[in-house]
């Protein structure tokens, strides 16, 4: 095979891979969402400095992140940030 033919075959294989990968992601997306990033959004936290919730981040899927970077899901700690 010539180099050009090999390059064309590789490009076609890469295109097929990315098209199939995109369709696989679309198959698991809930209806009405345009991307996986649209499925979860942040919730505004109005806590001020000195309030118990200050520095926490809350998300619509039940995830919360404390000021130290530890992750909680539905009230249970699921990941601890490394302590440097």
Legacy VTK file of the C-alpha trace (Angstrom):
# vtk DataFile Version 3.0
C-alpha trace
ASCII
DATASET POLYDATA
POINTS 84 float
0.000 0.000 0.000
1.078 3.523 -0.645
1.516 6.023 2.155
-1.448 8.070 0.896
-3.740 5.034 1.034
-2.675 4.256 4.604
-3.290 7.855 5.670
-6.745 7.820 4.082
-7.629 4.569 5.866
-6.419 5.950 9.207
-8.419 9.155 8.723
-11.556 7.147 7.854
-11.081 4.924 10.918
-10.627 7.957 13.179
-13.742 9.628 11.735
-15.787 6.459 12.267
-14.517 6.173 15.845
-15.493 9.744 16.746
-18.902 9.454 15.070
-19.678 6.229 16.925
-18.415 7.693 20.201
-20.669 10.736 19.793
-23.690 8.494 19.147
-22.897 6.385 22.221
-22.941 9.503 24.437
-26.205 10.652 22.856
-27.796 7.283 23.613
-27.361 7.708 27.392
-28.439 11.369 27.542
-31.867 12.128 28.967
-34.328 13.621 26.507
-34.292 17.391 26.330
-30.634 17.905 27.217
-28.162 19.188 24.665
-25.037 17.865 26.380
-23.915 15.992 29.468
-22.848 19.300 31.037
-26.493 20.465 30.961
-27.575 17.675 33.296
-26.045 19.200 36.461
-25.938 22.823 37.473
-24.759 24.730 40.500
-27.070 26.108 43.157
-26.420 29.637 44.431
-25.128 29.656 48.000
-25.970 32.963 49.732
-23.940 32.195 52.903
-21.711 35.036 54.044
-18.368 34.815 55.853
-19.031 33.443 59.330
-22.184 31.531 58.290
-22.043 27.713 58.615
-22.452 27.122 54.852
-19.862 29.681 53.748
-17.524 28.316 51.063
-19.637 25.258 50.244
-20.738 24.531 46.677
-24.062 22.799 46.010
-25.285 21.086 42.814
-28.673 19.946 41.515
-27.694 16.259 41.470
-27.220 16.113 45.278
-23.473 16.746 45.265
-21.837 19.226 47.642
-18.199 20.315 47.938
-16.904 21.680 51.235
-14.328 24.509 51.478
-11.491 21.945 51.849
-12.451 20.251 48.565
-14.105 17.117 49.983
-17.026 15.787 47.929
-20.346 14.711 49.431
-23.209 12.976 47.651
-26.632 12.985 49.274
-25.085 13.811 52.661
-22.352 11.134 52.640
-18.665 11.863 52.075
-17.579 10.137 48.854
-14.140 11.639 48.222
-11.531 13.323 50.410
-9.253 15.995 49.061
-5.549 15.281 49.555
-4.058 17.016 52.564
-0.816 18.724 51.523
LINES 1 85
84 0 1 2 3 4 5 6 7 8 9 10 11 12 13 14 15 16 17 18 19 20 21 22 23 24 25 26 27 28 29 30 31 32 33 34 35 36 37 38 39 40 41 42 43 44 45 46 47 48 49 50 51 52 53 54 55 56 57 58 59 60 61 62 63 64 65 66 67 68 69 70 71 72 73 74 75 76 77 78 79 80 81 82 83
